[in-house]
């Protein structure tokens, strides 16, 4: 049996619904991937960055939910920067139809459409 992958999900707090839908996909019996969600669901106190970095370090990879909110989401942008510093595999997924503005923090990191095959390919690659 394959080990379940541990994935940190970076998202803007305005996209919490999209994160819930994204994480919820893993329980559907026909979903072609399995993962443990390590995203930060509630903001922490001033030790937030230390705790978040620890979660990112424990993760096999990082998924970034990219939306029109990402450019101004300071926490999410820091999570992306942290994941890059920790040299974690990262993949972005678009969460809004038609929105395709690449955040600078992503650099050349691939951003794909949010489909089961695209997510499964990334998680399987970890």
Residue pairs with C-beta under 8 A, 6 or more apart in sequence:
2 34
4 34
4 35
4 36
5 33
5 34
5 35
5 36
5 60
5 61
5 123
5 126
6 35
6 36
6 38
6 58
6 59
6 60
7 35
7 36
7 37
7 38
7 59
7 60
7 61
7 62
7 63
7 123
7 126
8 38
8 39
8 55
8 56
8 59
8 61
8 62
8 63
8 79
8 83
8 88
9 19
9 22
9 23
9 37
9 38
9 39
9 62
9 63
9 64
9 65
10 39
10 62
10 63
10 64
10 65
10 76
10 79
10 80
10 83
11 18
11 19
11 39
11 64
11 65
11 73
11 76
12 65
12 67
12 69
12 70
12 72
12 73
12 75
12 76
13 43
13 73
13 75
14 67
14 69
14 73
15 65
15 67
15 69
15 95
16 41
18 65
18 67
18 95
19 39
19 65
22 63
22 65
22 93
22 95
22 114
23 37
23 39
25 31
25 116
25 119
26 33
26 34
26 35
26 37
31 116
31 120
32 116
32 117
32 120
33 116
33 119
33 120
33 123
33 124
34 123
35 123
38 55
38 56
38 58
38 59
40 48
40 51
40 52
40 55
40 75
40 79
43 75
44 51
44 52
48 75
49 78
49 82
52 78
52 79
52 82
53 82
53 86
56 62
56 79
56 82
56 83
56 86
56 88
57 86
59 88
60 88
60 89
60 126
61 88
61 89
61 90
61 91
61 122
61 123
61 125
61 126
62 79
62 80
62 83
62 88
62 89
62 90
62 91
63 90
63 91
63 92
63 93
63 119
63 122
64 70
64 76
64 79
64 80
64 90
64 91
64 92
64 93
64 106
64 109
64 111
65 92
65 93
65 95
66 92
66 93
66 94
66 95
66 99
66 102
66 103
66 106
66 111
67 94
67 95
67 96
67 99
68 96
68 99
68 101
69 76
70 76
70 77
70 103
70 105
71 101
71 103
77 103
77 105
80 90
80 103
80 105
80 106
81 105
83 90
84 90
84 107
84 109
89 122
89 125
89 126
90 106
90 109
91 109
91 110
91 111
91 112
91 122
92 106
92 109
92 110
92 111
92 112
93 111
93 112
93 113
93 114
93 118
93 119
94 100
94 111
94 112
94 113
94 114
95 114
102 111
112 118
112 122
